[in-house]
Amino acid sequence: MPGHAFRSLHDDGSRVSLGFANGASVQADVAIGADGLRSTMRAALFGAQQPQFTGYIAYRGLVPIASLPPGIVAPTSCLSTGPGRSFTRYLLRQGTLVNYVWLCERVDWHEEGWSIRADVDEVLGEYAGWYGDVRTIIGNTPPEVLLKWALFEREPLERWSLGRVALLGDAAHPMLPFLGQGAAMGIEDGLVPARAFAAAGSLAEALRRYVEARLPRTAWVMRESRETARNYHSGCTGNFQPGRHVSAESLGIMAYNPAAVAV
C-alpha cells in the first residue's frame, strides 16, 4: 500500500508491532521481512550494516530476434566468458526476443537500481575485442531497453530470526547472479515456512525449523555464486574443459526439493 514503508518493530514476546512511514501500525503473531538487499527489517533485527559493492557491473538488454542475422542465436541459450567479462543470452516471448546480461568488472561506478540507462557505445567499449556475435547483439540493442546496475552483496548471516520476526529472500541472503539462483532461493524460502508452521507445535519452533532448514543451503549457494564469478572471469580455459565447468546443475543445486526437505 502507498506510504507503507516499514520503519520500526517491537516484539513483546506475544505480538509483533510494526510501524510504517505514513504513521500506520499493525500487530501480528509473526512478521517476515522480505524487503530485499537493503532490508530495513534486517537492520531492525541485527543492526545497520551496509551491503558491499562487489566490483561487478551488470548490463541488461533486449533485442528483437528479427533484427539479428540468421543463426546468430544458435544455440538458443549461451554463456560466453573471458578475462573480467561474461555474457549470457537466451530467448524470451516464444523466441521473438533475445534477453542478455553482460557482467564486467569496474571500480569507478557503483550505482544501484533497475532503471539506469546505459549507452550502446559504452557497452561495446566494454566488449572490445570479443567475438562478432556478441558485439552484433549489443550493437542492435534498442537504447530504451539497455540498462545497467552495480552488484552488491553481504556476508551470510549466522541467523535470520529473532523472537517472532524472521527474514526471507534477499533480505536474508543476497547473492551474486553467476549461478542464476537469487530468485530461486527466495521461492524455496517461501515454501518452507508454510511446512514449518504446519509441523511445529509453536510459532517459535516454526521459525527455528524454517531457519535451520534454509540457512545452510543459502549460505552455501551464496559462497558458490561468489566463487563461480571468479571462475567465469578468470580467463582460464582449463576451467571450462569437460567435467570441470561449474554450473548450478554440476553443483547439484537443482536436486533440492523444498517440498520434501526435512523441516
Phi, psi and omega in degrees: 000147181304135176082354182271055173277129183297138180232326186204160175217153174221124180247111182265009179096341178238334178214157175248129176254128180246133177250145185237164186298332182272009179091351179287159176216159180212151176244148181208160175289323183217146174235137178242122178268113179234050189252030164083187186307316181261047185303122173285333175294318177299316179297322179294328181278315193235009179094154183280111175232121186285141172299153183254135175294133186271346187091001179255139174243136177250136172244140179226139178213164177233132181231127173299129183296335179294340181271001183252153177298146179303139175084357186286339180250034173257125357292174187288343173225147187201141171244124175245139182227158176195176181304116177072011184214152167209157186218118180242133178221152176198166186269149175230169174049059176056037175082014182266344181231144170259121173259136180215151176232127175252135180238125180225173184251126181218152175239354187258006180207126182210054175272144176263172176128158182252007185224025179275120183289144173243162181254138182302317180296326177299314182288320176301324177295322178296330184250029174300133179088353177284164184293158194300323184300316179299313182292328176294316178298313179300314184295339180263013181285124171299129187299334183285348179241027176248112187235163178215155175201153178274148182259126179243159178210173175228164171283150177301140176282154174277339175206157180246353187231154176211118183062237181260021184234139178218166179251161181210147175069214184298336176298329180265323190211064176295139184219159176291155188271013189288345171253359178065035189245001183301305179294323181299320179295322178294322178295317176300315178306319185295332181276322187295319179301322179299319179290324180294318179295325179291328185271336189273158178267351179209164179295318180299319179294322180298315179294322178297315180299317179301309183294317180296328179284328190256327188298312181300319181295311184291325176298320178295315180294324175302312181294319180293325177296319178295317180291324179295325176301314179297320180298308183298323186263009185287333186077008182269109183296335179298336179292346186241019173286156179309130179088353182244344181292130182265133177209173176301323180291314183294332179278352180081014182299324184287349181281348182286137179236105182295343178278350184235344182299146182295134174238000000 
